[in-house]
């Protein structure tokens, strides 16, 4: 199983970024996918989740600003992040739980004020 995340970067507050995570090694369409983030000195937290049936849920801190989606034909999950805030600064990880947890390598998102 491999999860390859990309799309992070440096953006000003109020800006947007789209993260992508390309998955391989398992049946992508059958599994829910998540995005987590970890800010310096803080615990990793769940940001957004999408089920195989395209149901979504979000952390309260990102509701209305972030959108998770998936493209099964490309084995890819996305995180569209709008109206970014400095407190969104973190390393973002994609995740899937199969018989165990698998994590992508992380992509850094930095939001300047």
C-alpha positions as CSV (number, residue, x, y, z in Angstrom):
1,X,0.0,0.0,0.0
2,X,1.3,3.4,-0.9
3,X,-0.2,6.9,-0.4
4,X,1.5,9.8,-2.2
5,X,0.3,13.2,-1.1
6,X,1.1,16.4,-2.9
7,X,-0.1,20.0,-3.3
8,X,1.1,21.7,-0.1
9,X,2.8,25.0,-0.1
10,X,3.0,28.5,1.2
11,X,-0.1,30.7,0.9
12,X,-1.4,33.9,2.4
13,X,-4.4,33.9,4.7
14,X,-7.6,33.8,2.7
15,X,-6.0,31.8,-0.1
16,X,-6.6,28.3,-1.4
17,X,-4.8,25.1,-1.9
18,X,-5.8,21.7,-3.2
19,X,-4.1,18.6,-1.9
20,X,-4.1,15.3,-3.7
21,X,-3.3,11.8,-2.6
22,X,-2.7,9.0,-5.1
23,X,-3.3,5.6,-3.6
24,X,-2.1,2.2,-4.8
25,X,-1.9,-1.4,-3.5
26,X,-5.5,-1.8,-2.4
27,X,-9.0,-1.5,-3.9
28,X,-9.4,2.2,-3.6
29,X,-13.1,2.4,-4.5
30,X,-14.0,0.0,-1.6
31,X,-12.4,2.1,1.1
32,X,-13.0,5.3,3.0
33,X,-10.2,7.8,2.9
34,X,-9.1,10.5,5.4
35,X,-7.0,13.6,5.6
36,X,-5.3,14.3,8.9
37,X,-3.0,17.2,9.9
38,X,-0.4,17.7,12.6
39,X,0.7,21.2,13.6
40,X,4.0,21.6,15.5
41,X,3.7,20.6,19.1
42,X,0.1,19.3,18.6
43,X,-1.4,15.9,18.2
44,X,-2.4,14.6,14.8
45,X,-6.1,15.4,14.2
46,X,-8.7,14.3,11.7
47,X,-9.6,17.0,9.2
48,X,-12.0,15.3,6.8
49,X,-13.3,11.8,5.9
50,X,-15.0,10.4,2.8
51,X,-16.5,7.0,2.7
52,X,-16.6,4.6,-0.2
53,X,-20.2,5.8,-0.6
54,X,-19.1,9.4,-0.9
55,X,-20.4,10.5,2.5
56,X,-18.2,13.1,4.1
57,X,-17.6,14.6,7.4
58,X,-15.3,17.3,8.7
59,X,-13.7,18.7,11.8
60,X,-15.6,21.7,13.1
61,X,-12.6,23.9,12.5
62,X,-12.7,23.4,8.7
63,X,-16.5,23.0,8.0
64,X,-17.6,25.3,5.2
65,X,-14.0,26.0,4.1
66,X,-12.6,22.5,3.2
67,X,-14.0,20.0,0.8
68,X,-12.9,16.4,0.5
69,X,-13.6,14.5,-2.7
70,X,-12.5,11.4,-4.5
71,X,-11.9,10.2,-8.1
72,X,-12.0,6.5,-8.1
73,X,-10.9,6.2,-11.7
74,X,-7.6,7.9,-10.7
75,X,-7.3,6.3,-7.2
76,X,-7.1,9.8,-5.9
77,X,-8.5,11.7,-2.9
78,X,-8.5,15.5,-2.8
79,X,-8.8,18.1,-0.2
80,X,-9.8,21.5,-1.5
81,X,-8.9,24.1,1.2
82,X,-10.4,27.6,0.9
83,X,-10.3,30.7,3.1
84,X,-7.1,29.4,4.7
85,X,-6.1,30.7,8.1
86,X,-2.7,30.7,9.9
87,X,-4.1,28.1,12.3
88,X,-4.4,25.7,9.3
89,X,-0.6,25.5,9.1
90,X,0.4,21.9,9.5
91,X,1.7,18.8,7.8
92,X,-1.3,17.2,6.1
93,X,-1.4,13.4,5.8
94,X,-3.7,11.1,3.8
95,X,-4.8,7.9,5.6
96,X,-6.5,4.7,5.0
97,X,-7.4,2.0,7.5
98,X,-7.3,-1.5,6.1
99,X,-6.1,-4.4,8.3
100,X,-3.9,-1.6,9.8
101,X,-3.4,2.1,9.3
102,X,-1.5,3.4,6.4
103,X,-0.2,7.0,6.1
104,X,1.1,9.1,3.2
105,X,4.4,10.9,3.7
106,X,2.7,14.2,4.5
107,X,2.7,17.6,2.7
108,X,3.4,20.9,4.4
109,X,0.8,23.6,4.3
110,X,1.9,27.0,5.6
111,X,-0.5,29.9,5.8
112,X,1.0,33.3,6.5
113,X,-0.9,36.1,8.1
